[in-house]
Amino acid sequence: MKTNNTIKMAAAAAACLLLATSVNADETKPKRSLKNDMRVVYNELPPSADNITDAFANGMFYGRLRTNAFRWDWKDDANGDNKAFGLGGSLTYKSAPLYGVSVTTSLYYSSSPFSELRQDSGDVGSVKSGKDTFSRYNVSQIGDWQMAVLAEAYVQYNFSKTDFKLGRQIFESALTASNDTKMIPNTFEGISVESKDLPKTTLKAAYFTAQKLRDHTTFHDVLTFGTEMNNDNRGDWNNNDDSGVHRGISYAKLTAAGKDVENSLIVLAVSNESIANLKADLTYTAVPDMISSLIAELNYKIPVGNLTVTPGVRYMKQMDDGAGAIGGASLAGDVTDANAAAKGYTQGDSLDSSLWMARLAVASGAFKGHVGYSKVADEGDIVAPWRGFPTGGYTRAMAQVNWKANAESVMAEAQYDFGKAKILEGFSTIARYAIQDSDEAKQASGGQADLTTIHVDLKQQINPQLDAKFRLGVITADARTTDGKDHDSYNEYRFELNYLF
């Protein structure tokens, strides 16, 4: 049965490939291109207009067709193997700037049309990475396997090297990201500014009142887990249910404490390269009256013959501004002062914590690689449900949340661009090997067992518009100390196609 489903999955992917190839095979210079993390880069923008009619008439459309297939194979079959398939794309319109003012809208669509390639409606809660191809809430409530959402809709004002955006938008920072590796990106609603007017300096600031996660069709609170609906009605899938969310900062607990369930997210960031070869970053992120953090990072490039060696360090200080007293020290939301010791925490009602990382990166020609280390303080868990990963670029491998308290990780990563090396045009690969040493005492509060991760990406650019990527994750874990069973080992397979036009 698994073989038949795999054949159908491959056939569906091949059909999408043929469709995408036939759309516009002659176009060789794309208006947009994709980074390795699947973020879109705009290579061509509308020219400035002289009047409002030309501003809209001379605007540009950008299209994207994409498909994603997932299979998750647990070592312990009792955990429930799962699968998912998404087919869809997006259509973006950018008006031509008029006196620096322009408008951008992006409509995204995803569908899971083949029942053989997805879970049954009653099993959507067991889907892991593939859940972002559909909305669990919509499936559970009305049986709808489609998502259509205006995820981006903003007015932009550009002056010199400064951009203001108002509305629904993507915002990249240390803890906020589009994380556009599935069907629909993570976006925010509010106002932001980015300026490069100061020499060798980038300034960013944002004030967001809502967030839309990748598997949601509506915008919701940036921090609150769950709604007034009870769990039988799956209200916990209609607010912030990110994998890194703090389940203790819930609608029920916030309302019981007399706290607001409509929070805002503030981001202030500065990046500077005034000193030769040194890049310094400082980012402040806060949900007022709940939690905040400060992240400092330094990376220094050292030329060594044909190599570039870059040592880097990142330090994060998390400050509890009231969230810990409501939700507890663990992301699981089940730790209090009364049970803190039994759950493996030194203090049950505090989210004060810190995280530090170091890496050594090497680059030469077609090769890039690094070895990284991270260590979370034995205090509260790190709260980061905005799709920017605290350990990203240092020790985070695919699908891993390695920022629970007292977690220690080591990772080696290697990237090789075979096209740049003139070996195989358009082909590149990324391989990661990570070791995660978790705190066994915290398994009672949802902590993982110690594990290793092997993660491999194989990417082929078929033509300038069309990319195919295969991703493999092999996770091997120890048995949990709580019951002696292996709850954490699995193999994960992903395949995706992206066509830009």
N, C-alpha and C positions, 0 to 999 in steps of 0.2 A: 504493500500500500504506500509506504514511504517513497519507493522507487517511482511509482506512477505519479505521485504528486510532484516529485522532483522533475520528472519529464515534462509535466504540464507547466511547471514554473519556468523551465528553460524555454519551452515553446512560446509561452506568453512574452518572455523577455525578448526572444528572437523576433517576434512579431512587432514589438515596440521598436526594436533596432531597425528593422526594415522600413517601418513607417517614418521614423526620424530621418533615416538616410535619404529617403525619397522626397522629403519636404523641400530641401534646398541643398543638394549636394554640390552645386556649383559655387556657392558662396565660400570664399576662402579667408576673408578677413572679418571675423565676428565682431558684432557691436559690443558683445560682452564675452568674458571668459571666466573660468572657474579656478579658484585656488585649490590646493590639496585638501583643505578642509571643506570644500564645496561652497565657499562664499563666492558671491558674484562680484566681478570687477567690471566696471563700465569703461570700455575703451573708446566709445563714441557718444557724445552728448549733443543735445540740440543747440544750435547757435543762438545767440541773442536776437531778440525780436524788437521791432520799433513801435509796434502797437499791439493791442490786446487780441485783435483778430489773428495776426501772424503768430502771436505767442502760442495759441492753441493749434492753428493750422500747421505750423512748422514743428510741432512737438513730435516725439518719436515713440514708437511702440517697440517693446522688447518681449519676446516670447521664450518660454521654456517648457519642454516636454520632459517628463521624468517618470521613472518607475523604480520601485524598491521592493525587494523580496527578502524575507527573513525566515530563518528556521533556528529554533532554540532547542537543543537536545540535552536535557538534564542527565547526569550520570545516574541519579536516583529517579527512576521513572515515576515514583509517587509524587514528585514535584509537579509533574504535568508538562510534557513536551509541548511546544507551541509554535505557531507559524503565522505569518502575515504577508500580505501583498498589497501594494499601493500603486495606482496608475493615475496620473494626472499631470499637472503643470501649473504655469502661472502666466499672466499677461500684465505687463507693466507699461504705464504711459507716463512720460515726462514731458511737460510743456516746455517750450522755449523760454528762457529767462527774459523778463521784461523789467528793466530797471533793477535787475538783481532778484526779482521775485519769480518763482516758478512753483509748479504743482506736480506731485508724484502720487500715483495710485497704483497699487498692485493687487490684483485679484488672484487668489490661489485656490486650487481645486485638487481634491484627492478622492479616489474611490477604491473600494475593494470588491471588484465585480465578480470574482471567481470563488465560489464557496469552497472549492477543493483546496484553495491556497490560503485559506484563513481559518481562524477558529470559529466554532459555533457561537451564536449570540450569547448563550449562557456561560461561555468560557472566556469572555473577553478580559476578565479580571486576571487570568493567568498569563496573558501575553506580556512579554518583557519589552525588548527593544522595538519590536514591530508595532507596538501600540500607537506609535506616532503616524501610522498610515490611516488611522480612523479615529473617531471620537468615542471612547468607551461610554461616555455619558449618553451620547445620542443613540448608540446601539442599544444600550440597556433601557432607555426610555421609550424610543419610538422605532427601534430596529433599523435605523438609518446608518448605512455604511459609507456615506459620502460626507465630505466636508467641502464647503465653499465659504470663503471668508475674505473680506477686504482687510488683509493684514497690514498693509501699508497705505496710508492716505495722509499726506502731510503737505503743508505749505513751507517752502524754503526761501530764505532771503540770504543772498550772498553779497558781501561787501569786502573788497580786497581779498584777503585769504581767510575770511571768517564766514562761517555758515550757521544760520539759525534754522531750526526745524520745529514746526508746531503740528502735532497730530500723531498718527500711528506710524511708528518708525522702528528701524533696526538701530541698535546702539551697542557698539563694541567697547568693552572696558574689561578690567581685571575680573569682575564678577558678573557682568552682563554680556550676553552674546546672542547672535542669531542662531548659532548651532544648527545651521541649515544642511544637515546630513540626511534628512528624511524627505518629507513632502512639502511641509509648510514651516517657515522659520519662526523662531521665538521673537515676538515684537513687543513694543511698549507704547503706551499712550501718554503724551505729555509734551514737554518742550526741552530742546537740547541746543547746545552751541558747541562748535568746534572751531578753534582759531589757530592759524599758523603764522600770524603776523609777526610774532616775536622771533628773532633769529634762532634757528635750530631748536625750536620749542613748539610743542603741540599742547594746547590747553583744551580740555573738555569739561562740560558741565551739563547736568540733566536733572530735571524734576519730572518724575513719572507718577501718574495716579493709577495706572492699571497695566496689567501684563496679559499677553495671550500666549500660552504655551503651545507647543507644536501640535498637540493632539486636541486642541480646543477650537471651537468656532466662535466663541465670545471672549471678550476681555473681562478680567477678574482682578481680585486684590493681589498685590505683590507678595503677600506673606501669609494670609489666612488660609488654613487648611480646612476644607469642608464648608458646608453652608448650614442653614437652619434645617435642611432636610435630614432625615435620619439615614443611616448607612444602608438600610434596605432599599432606599430609593436612590442610592448612589450619589448623594449630595457631595461626597468627598471627591468625586470626579468632575465637579463643576466649579472648582476654585483652584487654588494653587496646590496641585498634586504632583509636583516635580519629584524626581527620585531623591533629590537633596533637600526636600522640604522638611520642616520641623512639624511633625504631626501633633505635637503638644500645643502648638500655637494655633489652636483650632477655633472655629466659630463659637462652639459651645463654651470653651474656657474663656475666650475673650469677652463674650457677652456676660458671662457669670462674674467676671472681674470688673465689669463696667468699662471695658476698653473698646475702642473703635475697631470695627471690622473692615474699614476702608482706609487703608494705609497708603502712604506715599513712599517713593524710593528716590533718594538723592545721591547723585554721583558727582564727584569732583576729581579730576585727574590732570596730571601734568607729566609730560615726557620731554626730556632735555638731552641734547647731544652736543653741548657747547664744548666739552672737553674731548679732545681727539680720541676716537675709538671707544669712548665711554657712553653708554646709554643708561640714563637714570629715570626711573618711573616712580611716581607716588600717586596712590589712588585712595580716596575716602569714599566709602559707601555706607549709607545709613537709611534705616527705616525709623523715623523720629519716634522717640519715646518707647522704642522696642529694642533695637540692636544696631550696632555700627561696627565698622572695621576700618583699619588703616593698613595698606599694603605698600611696602617699599621694595624696590627691585633695582639691582645694578648688574649690568653686563658689560664686560670689557674685552674688546677684540685685540688679539695679539698676533700679528703676522709672523709666521715661522716658515720661511722658505715659501713653498707652494701651498702651505697650510694656513688656515686661520683658526686659532685656538681662542675660545671665548669662555672664560670662567664666569659664572653667574650665581647670584644669591637673591632670594626673595624671602621677606619676612612679613607675616600677617599678624596683626594684633586685633582680636575680636573683643568688643566691649559691650557688656550686657547693660541695656538701658531700661530693663523691666520685663523683657521677654522670658528670662529664666524663671522668674517667680511665677509666671503663668504656665509655661510649658515644660519646665524642668530642664535638666542638663543634657538629656539625650534626644537625638532626632526622632527616636521612637515615640517620645511623648509619654513614657511610662515611668519616669524617674522622679522621685520626690525626696525631700529631706529624710522622710521616714524610711525609705527603702534604698537610699543611695548606696550604702555599703554592699548590700546584697546584689545590687545591679552593677557593681564595679566602678562607681563614681565616688570621688572624694567629697563632692558637695552636690546636693540634689537640685538646688533651685538657682544655680548660677550658670550663665553661658559665657562668662569671661573665659577667654582661651587665647592660644597663640599657635602659630604654625610657621616653621621655617624650612627652607629648601636650599639646596645647592646643586649646581650641575657644572659639568665641563663639556663644552661643545667643540666639535672639530668639523671643519669644512674644507674640501679640496675638490675642485672641479665638479664632477657629477655626484660626489659623495657628501652627505651630511650625517652627523651622528652626535649623540651625547650620552653621558652617564649622569643620572640624577639621584638625589636622595631627599626624602622629606620626613619630617617628624612632627606630629601633633602633640601639644602639651596634654598632660593627664588632668584635664579640667573639663570644660564643657565641649560638646561637639561643635564643629564649624557649620554655620548656617549659610547656605548658598543656593537658593532655589531659582536662580535667574540665568542658568545655563552657561555661565562663565565658571570654569572649574578652578578652585584654589590651587590645586597641584598640577594644573595643565601646563604642558611644556617641560615638566620636571619628572614626575613619576606617575601621571595618570595614564593608564591604558584603557582601551575601549570598554565602555559600560561599567567602569569601576568607580565607586564612591569611596575614596581612600582618605577621607578627612574626619573620621570619627576619632574621638579622644584617644590618645595614647597609641595611635596607629603609626607604624614606621614602614617606609617603603623605599625600595631601590629599583631603578629601571635603567635599562640600556636600550637605546633606539638607534636604528640605522636607516637612512634614506639613500636611494640610489636612482638617478635619472638616466636610464639607458639611452634615451633620445639625446640628451646632452652629451653623453659619452660616444655618440654615433654608433651605438651597437644595435638598438632596436628603436626606430622612430616612434615617439609618442608614448613609450612604455616607461613607467616608474614604479617603484615599490617602497614600502615602509614596513619595517619589522621592529617589534618591541618585545622585550622580555622583562617582566616586572615581578618582584617578590614583595608581598605585603605581609607584614608581621602585625597582626591585630592583637588587641588586649583580650585574652581569653575570659577575663572576669566580666567583660561587657557583653558577652554572648547572651546573657540573660535579658539584655535590653536591645536585642536585635543586631548585635555585632557579628561580623563574619568570622569564620575560622581563618587561620593562616592560609594563604593561597599563593599560587604562581599564575601568571598570565602570559600566554604567547599570543601576540596579536600581529597579523600580517595583512597589509593592504596591497593589492595588485591593481594598478590603474593603467588603462590603455586609451590614449586619445586617438580615436579612429579617424577623425578629421577635425579641423579647428572648431567645429560646432558640436561634435559628438564625443562623449566620454563614457567609458564603461569602467566599473570598479567592482572588484570582488574583495570581500573582507572576511577574515577568519579570526575567531577568538577561541582559544583553548584554555580553560580555567581548571586548574587542579588544586583541590583544597583538602585540608585535614578534616577529620570528623569533628563535629561540635562536641565540646566538653559537656554540654547540657544533657545530651541524650545519646552520645556516641555515634550519631548518624552523620552522613555526608550530605549537607543541605546546600553546598556552595559550588560543587563541581559541575561544569557543563561545557558543551561545545556550541558555538554560535556561528552561523553562516549568513552573510549578507551579499546581495548582488544588486547593483543599481546602474541605471542608464540615465544620462542627462544630455538633452539636445537643446542648444541655444539658437534662437533665430531672431 
